[in-house]
Amino acid sequence: MKKIGLCGTGKMGKSIGARLIEKEYNLSIWNRTKSNSDDLIKSGGKFFKKVDLKCIVLSKLIRIY
């Protein structure tokens, strides 16, 4: 299973997260308000209270069909 992280579970983040879980990604979630992530957690995402984010590097584009 591929791992991916998602920061932000607003309207767009929830849709992206749901699609990633549907496509069997191991989804790690961070959001300021945990309750906004409840649907994704119930679907299999793992919530993190703290994120130590120093740099974001995109090594490849992910296309989801």
LOMAR-386944 format. One record per atom (N, C-alpha, C): z, x, y; residue number from 1; residue in three letters; atom name. Coordinates in nm, 4 decimals. Atoms other than C-alpha are relative to their C-alpha. Layout:
N
<rec><pz>Z</pz><px>X</px><py>Y</py><num>NUM</num><residuo>ALA</residuo><atomo>CA</atomo></rec>
...
//
This chain:
65
<rec><pz>0.0000</pz><px>0.0841</px><py>-0.1176</py><num>1</num><residuo>MET</residuo><atomo>N</atomo></rec>
<rec><pz>0.0000</pz><px>0.0000</px><py>0.0000</py><num>1</num><residuo>MET</residuo><atomo>CA</atomo></rec>
<rec><pz>0.0000</pz><px>0.0891</px><py>0.1246</py><num>1</num><residuo>MET</residuo><atomo>C</atomo></rec>
<rec><pz>0.0083</pz><px>-0.0772</px><py>-0.1237</py><num>2</num><residuo>LYS</residuo><atomo>N</atomo></rec>
<rec><pz>-0.0933</pz><px>0.1362</px><py>0.3427</py><num>2</num><residuo>LYS</residuo><atomo>CA</atomo></rec>
<rec><pz>0.1119</pz><px>-0.0414</px><py>0.0949</py><num>2</num><residuo>LYS</residuo><atomo>C</atomo></rec>
<rec><pz>-0.1074</pz><px>0.0245</px><py>-0.0951</py><num>3</num><residuo>LYS</residuo><atomo>N</atomo></rec>
<rec><pz>0.1795</pz><px>0.1674</px><py>0.6063</py><num>3</num><residuo>LYS</residuo><atomo>CA</atomo></rec>
<rec><pz>-0.0552</pz><px>-0.0060</px><py>0.1416</py><num>3</num><residuo>LYS</residuo><atomo>C</atomo></rec>
<rec><pz>0.0400</pz><px>0.0086</px><py>-0.1402</py><num>4</num><residuo>ILE</residuo><atomo>N</atomo></rec>
<rec><pz>0.1404</pz><px>0.0617</px><py>0.9679</py><num>4</num><residuo>ILE</residuo><atomo>CA</atomo></rec>
<rec><pz>0.1163</pz><px>-0.0586</px><py>0.0795</py><num>4</num><residuo>ILE</residuo><atomo>C</atomo></rec>
<rec><pz>-0.1055</pz><px>0.0510</px><py>-0.0869</py><num>5</num><residuo>GLY</residuo><atomo>N</atomo></rec>
<rec><pz>0.3743</pz><px>-0.0085</px><py>1.2600</py><num>5</num><residuo>GLY</residuo><atomo>CA</atomo></rec>
<rec><pz>-0.0576</pz><px>-0.0878</px><py>0.1089</py><num>5</num><residuo>GLY</residuo><atomo>C</atomo></rec>
<rec><pz>0.0414</pz><px>0.0922</px><py>-0.1050</py><num>6</num><residuo>LEU</residuo><atomo>N</atomo></rec>
<rec><pz>0.3544</pz><px>-0.2843</px><py>1.5180</py><num>6</num><residuo>LEU</residuo><atomo>CA</atomo></rec>
<rec><pz>0.1121</pz><px>-0.0111</px><py>0.1024</py><num>6</num><residuo>LEU</residuo><atomo>C</atomo></rec>
<rec><pz>-0.0964</pz><px>0.0143</px><py>-0.1086</py><num>7</num><residuo>CYS</residuo><atomo>N</atomo></rec>
<rec><pz>0.5332</pz><px>-0.2769</px><py>1.8532</py><num>7</num><residuo>CYS</residuo><atomo>CA</atomo></rec>
<rec><pz>-0.0428</pz><px>-0.1183</px><py>0.0848</py><num>7</num><residuo>CYS</residuo><atomo>C</atomo></rec>
<rec><pz>0.0292</pz><px>0.1186</px><py>-0.0799</py><num>8</num><residuo>GLY</residuo><atomo>N</atomo></rec>
<rec><pz>0.5458</pz><px>-0.6154</px><py>2.0210</py><num>8</num><residuo>GLY</residuo><atomo>CA</atomo></rec>
<rec><pz>-0.0494</pz><px>-0.1152</px><py>-0.0862</py><num>8</num><residuo>GLY</residuo><atomo>C</atomo></rec>
<rec><pz>0.0394</pz><px>0.1160</px><py>0.0806</py><num>9</num><residuo>THR</residuo><atomo>N</atomo></rec>
<rec><pz>0.5337</pz><px>-0.9560</px><py>1.8553</py><num>9</num><residuo>THR</residuo><atomo>CA</atomo></rec>
<rec><pz>-0.0139</pz><px>-0.1239</px><py>0.0878</py><num>9</num><residuo>THR</residuo><atomo>C</atomo></rec>
<rec><pz>0.0354</pz><px>0.1142</px><py>-0.0839</py><num>10</num><residuo>GLY</residuo><atomo>N</atomo></rec>
<rec><pz>0.4109</pz><px>-1.1746</px><py>2.1348</py><num>10</num><residuo>GLY</residuo><atomo>CA</atomo></rec>
<rec><pz>-0.1131</pz><px>-0.0769</px><py>-0.0679</py><num>10</num><residuo>GLY</residuo><atomo>C</atomo></rec>
<rec><pz>0.1079</pz><px>0.0826</px><py>0.0567</py><num>11</num><residuo>LYS</residuo><atomo>N</atomo></rec>
<rec><pz>0.1186</pz><px>-1.4118</px><py>2.0857</py><num>11</num><residuo>LYS</residuo><atomo>CA</atomo></rec>
<rec><pz>-0.1033</pz><px>0.0857</px><py>-0.0742</py><num>11</num><residuo>LYS</residuo><atomo>C</atomo></rec>
<rec><pz>0.1008</pz><px>-0.0852</px><py>0.0630</py><num>12</num><residuo>MET</residuo><atomo>N</atomo></rec>
<rec><pz>-0.1309</pz><px>-1.1341</px><py>2.0100</py><num>12</num><residuo>MET</residuo><atomo>CA</atomo></rec>
<rec><pz>0.0603</pz><px>0.0824</px><py>-0.1141</py><num>12</num><residuo>MET</residuo><atomo>C</atomo></rec>
<rec><pz>-0.0645</pz><px>-0.0814</px><py>0.1019</py><num>13</num><residuo>GLY</residuo><atomo>N</atomo></rec>
<rec><pz>0.1134</pz><px>-0.9143</px><py>1.8138</py><num>13</num><residuo>GLY</residuo><atomo>CA</atomo></rec>
<rec><pz>0.0291</pz><px>-0.0769</px><py>-0.1275</py><num>13</num><residuo>GLY</residuo><atomo>C</atomo></rec>
<rec><pz>-0.0259</pz><px>0.0832</px><py>0.1180</py><num>14</num><residuo>LYS</residuo><atomo>N</atomo></rec>
<rec><pz>0.2113</pz><px>-1.2005</px><py>1.5820</py><num>14</num><residuo>LYS</residuo><atomo>CA</atomo></rec>
<rec><pz>-0.1274</pz><px>-0.0220</px><py>-0.0808</py><num>14</num><residuo>LYS</residuo><atomo>C</atomo></rec>
<rec><pz>0.1284</pz><px>0.0216</px><py>0.0686</py><num>15</num><residuo>SER</residuo><atomo>N</atomo></rec>
<rec><pz>-0.1541</pz><px>-1.2693</px><py>1.5012</py><num>15</num><residuo>SER</residuo><atomo>CA</atomo></rec>
<rec><pz>-0.0461</pz><px>0.1260</px><py>-0.0715</py><num>15</num><residuo>SER</residuo><atomo>C</atomo></rec>
<rec><pz>0.0393</pz><px>-0.1283</px><py>0.0599</py><num>16</num><residuo>ILE</residuo><atomo>N</atomo></rec>
<rec><pz>-0.2281</pz><px>-0.9032</px><py>1.4372</py><num>16</num><residuo>ILE</residuo><atomo>CA</atomo></rec>
<rec><pz>0.0897</pz><px>0.0304</px><py>-0.1200</py><num>16</num><residuo>ILE</residuo><atomo>C</atomo></rec>
<rec><pz>-0.0944</pz><px>-0.0266</px><py>0.1078</py><num>17</num><residuo>GLY</residuo><atomo>N</atomo></rec>
<rec><pz>0.0869</pz><px>-0.8634</px><py>1.2262</py><num>17</num><residuo>GLY</residuo><atomo>CA</atomo></rec>
<rec><pz>-0.0243</pz><px>-0.0886</px><py>-0.1216</py><num>17</num><residuo>GLY</residuo><atomo>C</atomo></rec>
<rec><pz>0.0255</pz><px>0.0926</px><py>0.1115</py><num>18</num><residuo>ALA</residuo><atomo>N</atomo></rec>
<rec><pz>0.0119</pz><px>-1.1724</px><py>1.0156</py><num>18</num><residuo>ALA</residuo><atomo>CA</atomo></rec>
<rec><pz>-0.1249</pz><px>0.0418</px><py>-0.0773</py><num>18</num><residuo>ALA</residuo><atomo>C</atomo></rec>
<rec><pz>0.1249</pz><px>-0.0434</px><py>0.0653</py><num>19</num><residuo>ARG</residuo><atomo>N</atomo></rec>
<rec><pz>-0.3388</pz><px>-1.0453</px><py>0.9452</py><num>19</num><residuo>ARG</residuo><atomo>CA</atomo></rec>
<rec><pz>0.0213</pz><px>0.1286</px><py>-0.0806</py><num>19</num><residuo>ARG</residuo><atomo>C</atomo></rec>
<rec><pz>-0.0287</pz><px>-0.1247</px><py>0.0710</py><num>20</num><residuo>LEU</residuo><atomo>N</atomo></rec>
<rec><pz>-0.2099</pz><px>-0.6994</px><py>0.8476</py><num>20</num><residuo>LEU</residuo><atomo>CA</atomo></rec>
<rec><pz>0.0778</pz><px>-0.0271</px><py>-0.1293</py><num>20</num><residuo>LEU</residuo><atomo>C</atomo></rec>
<rec><pz>-0.0762</pz><px>0.0357</px><py>0.1201</py><num>21</num><residuo>ILE</residuo><atomo>N</atomo></rec>
<rec><pz>0.0426</pz><px>-0.8511</px><py>0.6052</py><num>21</num><residuo>ILE</residuo><atomo>CA</atomo></rec>
<rec><pz>-0.0913</pz><px>-0.0687</px><py>-0.1009</py><num>21</num><residuo>ILE</residuo><atomo>C</atomo></rec>
<rec><pz>0.0963</pz><px>0.0693</px><py>0.0868</py><num>22</num><residuo>GLU</residuo><atomo>N</atomo></rec>
<rec><pz>-0.2304</pz><px>-1.0770</px><py>0.4659</py><num>22</num><residuo>GLU</residuo><atomo>CA</atomo></rec>
<rec><pz>-0.0897</pz><px>0.1000</px><py>-0.0731</py><num>22</num><residuo>GLU</residuo><atomo>C</atomo></rec>
<rec><pz>0.0866</pz><px>-0.1033</px><py>0.0587</py><num>23</num><residuo>LYS</residuo><atomo>N</atomo></rec>
<rec><pz>-0.4410</pz><px>-0.7660</px><py>0.4009</py><num>23</num><residuo>LYS</residuo><atomo>CA</atomo></rec>
<rec><pz>0.0805</pz><px>0.1068</px><py>-0.0745</py><num>23</num><residuo>LYS</residuo><atomo>C</atomo></rec>
<rec><pz>-0.0896</pz><px>-0.0814</px><py>0.0836</py><num>24</num><residuo>GLU</residuo><atomo>N</atomo></rec>
<rec><pz>-0.1439</pz><px>-0.6094</px><py>0.2159</py><num>24</num><residuo>GLU</residuo><atomo>CA</atomo></rec>
<rec><pz>0.0387</pz><px>0.1355</px><py>0.0599</py><num>24</num><residuo>GLU</residuo><atomo>C</atomo></rec>
<rec><pz>-0.0562</pz><px>-0.1187</px><py>-0.0646</py><num>25</num><residuo>TYR</residuo><atomo>N</atomo></rec>
<rec><pz>-0.0338</pz><px>-0.3509</px><py>0.4718</py><num>25</num><residuo>TYR</residuo><atomo>CA</atomo></rec>
<rec><pz>0.1522</pz><px>-0.0099</px><py>-0.0046</py><num>25</num><residuo>TYR</residuo><atomo>C</atomo></rec>
<rec><pz>-0.1449</pz><px>-0.0087</px><py>-0.0077</py><num>26</num><residuo>ASN</residuo><atomo>N</atomo></rec>
<rec><pz>0.3308</pz><px>-0.2394</px><py>0.4604</py><num>26</num><residuo>ASN</residuo><atomo>CA</atomo></rec>
<rec><pz>0.0319</pz><px>0.0066</px><py>0.1494</py><num>26</num><residuo>ASN</residuo><atomo>C</atomo></rec>
<rec><pz>-0.0140</pz><px>0.0124</px><py>-0.1447</py><num>27</num><residuo>LEU</residuo><atomo>N</atomo></rec>
<rec><pz>0.4203</pz><px>-0.3560</px><py>0.8128</py><num>27</num><residuo>LEU</residuo><atomo>CA</atomo></rec>
<rec><pz>0.1431</pz><px>0.0247</px><py>0.0466</py><num>27</num><residuo>LEU</residuo><atomo>C</atomo></rec>
<rec><pz>-0.1271</pz><px>-0.0267</px><py>-0.0672</py><num>28</num><residuo>SER</residuo><atomo>N</atomo></rec>
<rec><pz>0.7058</pz><px>-0.2084</px><py>1.0179</py><num>28</num><residuo>SER</residuo><atomo>CA</atomo></rec>
<rec><pz>-0.0112</pz><px>-0.0590</px><py>0.1404</py><num>28</num><residuo>SER</residuo><atomo>C</atomo></rec>
<rec><pz>0.0068</pz><px>0.0765</px><py>-0.1252</py><num>29</num><residuo>ILE</residuo><atomo>N</atomo></rec>
<rec><pz>0.7890</pz><px>-0.4192</px><py>1.3244</py><num>29</num><residuo>ILE</residuo><atomo>CA</atomo></rec>
<rec><pz>0.1124</pz><px>0.0418</px><py>0.0942</py><num>29</num><residuo>ILE</residuo><atomo>C</atomo></rec>
<rec><pz>-0.1007</pz><px>-0.0154</px><py>-0.1035</py><num>30</num><residuo>TRP</residuo><atomo>N</atomo></rec>
<rec><pz>0.9694</pz><px>-0.3497</px><py>1.6493</py><num>30</num><residuo>TRP</residuo><atomo>CA</atomo></rec>
<rec><pz>-0.0338</pz><px>-0.0957</px><py>0.1122</py><num>30</num><residuo>TRP</residuo><atomo>C</atomo></rec>
<rec><pz>0.0137</pz><px>0.0875</px><py>-0.1154</py><num>31</num><residuo>ASN</residuo><atomo>N</atomo></rec>
<rec><pz>1.0242</pz><px>-0.6011</px><py>1.9266</py><num>31</num><residuo>ASN</residuo><atomo>CA</atomo></rec>
<rec><pz>0.1360</pz><px>-0.0062</px><py>0.0686</py><num>31</num><residuo>ASN</residuo><atomo>C</atomo></rec>
<rec><pz>-0.1284</pz><px>0.0067</px><py>-0.0713</py><num>32</num><residuo>ARG</residuo><atomo>N</atomo></rec>
<rec><pz>1.2907</pz><px>-0.6314</px><py>2.1970</py><num>32</num><residuo>ARG</residuo><atomo>CA</atomo></rec>
<rec><pz>0.0876</pz><px>-0.1135</px><py>-0.0527</py><num>32</num><residuo>ARG</residuo><atomo>C</atomo></rec>
<rec><pz>-0.0726</pz><px>0.1160</px><py>0.0494</py><num>33</num><residuo>THR</residuo><atomo>N</atomo></rec>
<rec><pz>1.3880</pz><px>-0.9740</px><py>2.0621</py><num>33</num><residuo>THR</residuo><atomo>CA</atomo></rec>
<rec><pz>-0.0361</pz><px>-0.0233</px><py>-0.1457</py><num>33</num><residuo>THR</residuo><atomo>C</atomo></rec>
<rec><pz>0.0269</pz><px>0.0106</px><py>0.1439</py><num>34</num><residuo>LYS</residuo><atomo>N</atomo></rec>
<rec><pz>1.4217</pz><px>-0.9850</px><py>1.6829</py><num>34</num><residuo>LYS</residuo><atomo>CA</atomo></rec>
<rec><pz>-0.0496</pz><px>-0.1393</px><py>-0.0392</py><num>34</num><residuo>LYS</residuo><atomo>C</atomo></rec>
<rec><pz>0.0371</pz><px>0.1370</px><py>0.0381</py><num>35</num><residuo>SER</residuo><atomo>N</atomo></rec>
<rec><pz>1.3897</pz><px>-1.3649</px><py>1.6673</py><num>35</num><residuo>SER</residuo><atomo>CA</atomo></rec>
<rec><pz>-0.1492</pz><px>-0.0278</px><py>0.0174</py><num>35</num><residuo>SER</residuo><atomo>C</atomo></rec>
<rec><pz>0.1450</pz><px>0.0167</px><py>-0.0172</py><num>36</num><residuo>ASN</residuo><atomo>N</atomo></rec>
<rec><pz>1.0300</pz><px>-1.3358</px><py>1.7903</py><num>36</num><residuo>ASN</residuo><atomo>CA</atomo></rec>
<rec><pz>-0.0785</pz><px>0.0556</px><py>-0.1182</py><num>36</num><residuo>ASN</residuo><atomo>C</atomo></rec>
<rec><pz>0.0647</pz><px>-0.0618</px><py>0.1155</py><num>37</num><residuo>SER</residuo><atomo>N</atomo></rec>
<rec><pz>0.9542</pz><px>-1.1416</px><py>1.4712</py><num>37</num><residuo>SER</residuo><atomo>CA</atomo></rec>
<rec><pz>0.0324</pz><px>-0.0710</px><py>-0.1312</py><num>37</num><residuo>SER</residuo><atomo>C</atomo></rec>
<rec><pz>-0.0480</pz><px>0.0665</px><py>0.1214</py><num>38</num><residuo>ASP</residuo><atomo>N</atomo></rec>
<rec><pz>1.1137</pz><px>-1.3855</px><py>1.2244</py><num>38</num><residuo>ASP</residuo><atomo>CA</atomo></rec>
<rec><pz>-0.1113</pz><px>-0.0423</px><py>-0.0958</py><num>38</num><residuo>ASP</residuo><atomo>C</atomo></rec>
<rec><pz>0.1106</pz><px>0.0436</px><py>0.0871</py><num>39</num><residuo>ASP</residuo><atomo>N</atomo></rec>
<rec><pz>0.7834</pz><px>-1.5273</px><py>1.0935</py><num>39</num><residuo>ASP</residuo><atomo>CA</atomo></rec>
<rec><pz>-0.0602</pz><px>0.1180</px><py>-0.0761</py><num>39</num><residuo>ASP</residuo><atomo>C</atomo></rec>
<rec><pz>0.0567</pz><px>-0.1184</px><py>0.0644</py><num>40</num><residuo>LEU</residuo><atomo>N</atomo></rec>
<rec><pz>0.6502</pz><px>-1.1792</px><py>1.0202</py><num>40</num><residuo>LEU</residuo><atomo>CA</atomo></rec>
<rec><pz>0.0971</pz><px>0.0601</px><py>-0.1018</py><num>40</num><residuo>LEU</residuo><atomo>C</atomo></rec>
<rec><pz>-0.1014</pz><px>-0.0509</px><py>0.0929</py><num>41</num><residuo>ILE</residuo><atomo>N</atomo></rec>
<rec><pz>0.9779</pz><px>-1.0724</px><py>0.8561</py><num>41</num><residuo>ILE</residuo><atomo>CA</atomo></rec>
<rec><pz>0.0003</pz><px>-0.0857</px><py>-0.1274</py><num>41</num><residuo>ILE</residuo><atomo>C</atomo></rec>
<rec><pz>0.0033</pz><px>0.0913</px><py>0.1150</py><num>42</num><residuo>LYS</residuo><atomo>N</atomo></rec>
<rec><pz>0.9685</pz><px>-1.3804</px><py>0.6296</py><num>42</num><residuo>LYS</residuo><atomo>CA</atomo></rec>
<rec><pz>-0.1247</pz><px>0.0219</px><py>-0.0857</py><num>42</num><residuo>LYS</residuo><atomo>C</atomo></rec>
<rec><pz>0.1260</pz><px>-0.0239</px><py>0.0716</py><num>43</num><residuo>SER</residuo><atomo>N</atomo></rec>
<rec><pz>0.6109</pz><px>-1.2888</px><py>0.5366</py><num>43</num><residuo>SER</residuo><atomo>CA</atomo></rec>
<rec><pz>-0.0042</pz><px>0.1374</px><py>-0.0675</py><num>43</num><residuo>SER</residuo><atomo>C</atomo></rec>
<rec><pz>-0.0041</pz><px>-0.1301</px><py>0.0669</py><num>44</num><residuo>GLY</residuo><atomo>N</atomo></rec>
<rec><pz>0.7126</pz><px>-0.9380</px><py>0.4280</py><num>44</num><residuo>GLY</residuo><atomo>CA</atomo></rec>
<rec><pz>0.0108</pz><px>0.1205</px><py>0.0905</py><num>44</num><residuo>GLY</residuo><atomo>C</atomo></rec>
<rec><pz>-0.0150</pz><px>-0.1124</px><py>-0.0927</py><num>45</num><residuo>GLY</residuo><atomo>N</atomo></rec>
<rec><pz>0.7341</pz><px>-0.7254</px><py>0.7420</py><num>45</num><residuo>GLY</residuo><atomo>CA</atomo></rec>
<rec><pz>0.1441</pz><px>0.0477</px><py>0.0049</py><num>45</num><residuo>GLY</residuo><atomo>C</atomo></rec>
<rec><pz>-0.1335</pz><px>-0.0562</px><py>-0.0109</py><num>46</num><residuo>LYS</residuo><atomo>N</atomo></rec>
<rec><pz>1.0328</pz><px>-0.4949</px><py>0.7944</py><num>46</num><residuo>LYS</residuo><atomo>CA</atomo></rec>
<rec><pz>0.0297</pz><px>0.0268</px><py>0.1472</py><num>46</num><residuo>LYS</residuo><atomo>C</atomo></rec>
<rec><pz>-0.0375</pz><px>-0.0131</px><py>-0.1407</py><num>47</num><residuo>PHE</residuo><atomo>N</atomo></rec>
<rec><pz>1.2119</pz><px>-0.5076</px><py>1.1304</py><num>47</num><residuo>PHE</residuo><atomo>CA</atomo></rec>
<rec><pz>0.0838</pz><px>0.1242</px><py>0.0226</py><num>47</num><residuo>PHE</residuo><atomo>C</atomo></rec>
<rec><pz>-0.0776</pz><px>-0.1164</px><py>-0.0404</py><num>48</num><residuo>PHE</residuo><atomo>N</atomo></rec>
<rec><pz>1.3465</pz><px>-0.1960</px><py>1.3045</py><num>48</num><residuo>PHE</residuo><atomo>CA</atomo></rec>
<rec><pz>0.0656</pz><px>-0.0290</px><py>0.1333</py><num>48</num><residuo>PHE</residuo><atomo>C</atomo></rec>
<rec><pz>-0.0736</pz><px>0.0224</px><py>-0.1239</py><num>49</num><residuo>LYS</residuo><atomo>N</atomo></rec>
<rec><pz>1.6178</pz><px>-0.2236</px><py>1.5708</py><num>49</num><residuo>LYS</residuo><atomo>CA</atomo></rec>
<rec><pz>-0.0313</pz><px>0.1057</px><py>0.1041</py><num>49</num><residuo>LYS</residuo><atomo>C</atomo></rec>
<rec><pz>0.0251</pz><px>-0.1134</px><py>-0.0891</py><num>50</num><residuo>LYS</residuo><atomo>N</atomo></rec>
<rec><pz>1.5391</pz><px>0.1192</px><py>1.7159</py><num>50</num><residuo>LYS</residuo><atomo>CA</atomo></rec>
<rec><pz>-0.1267</pz><px>0.0711</px><py>-0.0424</py><num>50</num><residuo>LYS</residuo><atomo>C</atomo></rec>
<rec><pz>0.1200</pz><px>-0.0790</px><py>0.0273</py><num>51</num><residuo>VAL</residuo><atomo>N</atomo></rec>
<rec><pz>1.2199</pz><px>0.3150</px><py>1.7446</py><num>51</num><residuo>VAL</residuo><atomo>CA</atomo></rec>
<rec><pz>0.0064</pz><px>0.1251</px><py>0.0856</py><num>51</num><residuo>VAL</residuo><atomo>C</atomo></rec>
<rec><pz>0.0051</pz><px>-0.1268</px><py>-0.0719</py><num>52</num><residuo>ASP</residuo><atomo>N</atomo></rec>
<rec><pz>1.2067</pz><px>0.6805</px><py>1.8374</py><num>52</num><residuo>ASP</residuo><atomo>CA</atomo></rec>
<rec><pz>-0.1475</pz><px>0.0354</px><py>0.0143</py><num>52</num><residuo>ASP</residuo><atomo>C</atomo></rec>
<rec><pz>0.1431</pz><px>-0.0160</px><py>-0.0207</py><num>53</num><residuo>LEU</residuo><atomo>N</atomo></rec>
<rec><pz>0.8566</pz><px>0.6883</px><py>1.9811</py><num>53</num><residuo>LEU</residuo><atomo>CA</atomo></rec>
<rec><pz>-0.0235</pz><px>0.1075</px><py>0.1047</py><num>53</num><residuo>LEU</residuo><atomo>C</atomo></rec>
<rec><pz>0.0279</pz><px>-0.1098</px><py>-0.0914</py><num>54</num><residuo>LYS</residuo><atomo>N</atomo></rec>
<rec><pz>0.7462</pz><px>1.0147</px><py>2.1359</py><num>54</num><residuo>LYS</residuo><atomo>CA</atomo></rec>
<rec><pz>-0.1473</pz><px>0.0055</px><py>0.0390</py><num>54</num><residuo>LYS</residuo><atomo>C</atomo></rec>
<rec><pz>0.1431</pz><px>-0.0112</px><py>-0.0242</py><num>55</num><residuo>CYS</residuo><atomo>N</atomo></rec>
<rec><pz>0.3698</pz><px>0.9914</px><py>2.1072</py><num>55</num><residuo>CYS</residuo><atomo>CA</atomo></rec>
<rec><pz>-0.0738</pz><px>-0.0937</px><py>-0.0947</py><num>55</num><residuo>CYS</residuo><atomo>C</atomo></rec>
<rec><pz>0.0838</pz><px>0.0839</px><py>0.0851</py><num>56</num><residuo>ILE</residuo><atomo>N</atomo></rec>
<rec><pz>0.1054</pz><px>0.7556</px><py>1.9751</py><num>56</num><residuo>ILE</residuo><atomo>CA</atomo></rec>
<rec><pz>-0.1349</pz><px>0.0692</px><py>-0.0139</py><num>56</num><residuo>ILE</residuo><atomo>C</atomo></rec>
<rec><pz>0.1293</pz><px>-0.0625</px><py>0.0273</py><num>57</num><residuo>VAL</residuo><atomo>N</atomo></rec>
<rec><pz>-0.2007</pz><px>0.9084</px><py>1.8120</py><num>57</num><residuo>VAL</residuo><atomo>CA</atomo></rec>
<rec><pz>-0.0773</pz><px>-0.0914</px><py>-0.0938</py><num>57</num><residuo>VAL</residuo><atomo>C</atomo></rec>
<rec><pz>0.0853</pz><px>0.0821</px><py>0.0850</py><num>58</num><residuo>LEU</residuo><atomo>N</atomo></rec>
<rec><pz>-0.4818</pz><px>0.6954</px><py>1.6747</py><num>58</num><residuo>LEU</residuo><atomo>CA</atomo></rec>
<rec><pz>-0.1003</pz><px>0.0916</px><py>-0.0684</py><num>58</num><residuo>LEU</residuo><atomo>C</atomo></rec>
<rec><pz>0.0871</pz><px>-0.0918</px><py>0.0710</py><num>59</num><residuo>SER</residuo><atomo>N</atomo></rec>
<rec><pz>-0.6526</pz><px>0.8954</px><py>1.4043</py><num>59</num><residuo>SER</residuo><atomo>CA</atomo></rec>
<rec><pz>-0.1266</pz><px>-0.0679</px><py>-0.0527</py><num>59</num><residuo>SER</residuo><atomo>C</atomo></rec>
<rec><pz>0.1198</pz><px>0.0691</px><py>0.0429</py><num>60</num><residuo>LYS</residuo><atomo>N</atomo></rec>
<rec><pz>-0.8936</pz><px>0.6258</px><py>1.2913</py><num>60</num><residuo>LYS</residuo><atomo>CA</atomo></rec>
<rec><pz>0.0096</pz><px>-0.1463</px><py>0.0377</py><num>60</num><residuo>LYS</residuo><atomo>C</atomo></rec>
<rec><pz>0.0084</pz><px>0.1401</px><py>-0.0351</py><num>61</num><residuo>LEU</residuo><atomo>N</atomo></rec>
<rec><pz>-1.0024</pz><px>0.2778</px><py>1.3829</py><num>61</num><residuo>LEU</residuo><atomo>CA</atomo></rec>
<rec><pz>0.0161</pz><px>-0.0842</px><py>-0.1257</py><num>61</num><residuo>LEU</residuo><atomo>C</atomo></rec>
<rec><pz>-0.0194</pz><px>0.0879</px><py>0.1134</py><num>62</num><residuo>ILE</residuo><atomo>N</atomo></rec>
<rec><pz>-0.8872</pz><px>0.0031</px><py>1.1498</py><num>62</num><residuo>ILE</residuo><atomo>CA</atomo></rec>
<rec><pz>-0.0743</pz><px>-0.1299</px><py>0.0269</py><num>62</num><residuo>ILE</residuo><atomo>C</atomo></rec>
<rec><pz>0.0715</pz><px>0.1276</px><py>-0.0105</py><num>63</num><residuo>ARG</residuo><atomo>N</atomo></rec>
<rec><pz>-1.1210</pz><px>-0.2901</px><py>1.0970</py><num>63</num><residuo>ARG</residuo><atomo>CA</atomo></rec>
<rec><pz>0.0549</pz><px>-0.0921</px><py>-0.1066</py><num>63</num><residuo>ARG</residuo><atomo>C</atomo></rec>
<rec><pz>-0.0531</pz><px>0.0984</px><py>0.0918</py><num>64</num><residuo>ILE</residuo><atomo>N</atomo></rec>
<rec><pz>-0.9797</pz><px>-0.6015</px><py>0.9365</py><num>64</num><residuo>ILE</residuo><atomo>CA</atomo></rec>
<rec><pz>-0.0952</pz><px>-0.1188</px><py>-0.0038</py><num>64</num><residuo>ILE</residuo><atomo>C</atomo></rec>
<rec><pz>0.0917</pz><px>0.1127</px><py>0.0154</py><num>65</num><residuo>TYR</residuo><atomo>N</atomo></rec>
<rec><pz>-1.2109</pz><px>-0.8665</px><py>0.7990</py><num>65</num><residuo>TYR</residuo><atomo>CA</atomo></rec>
<rec><pz>0.0699</pz><px>-0.1188</px><py>-0.0589</py><num>65</num><residuo>TYR</residuo><atomo>C</atomo></rec>
//
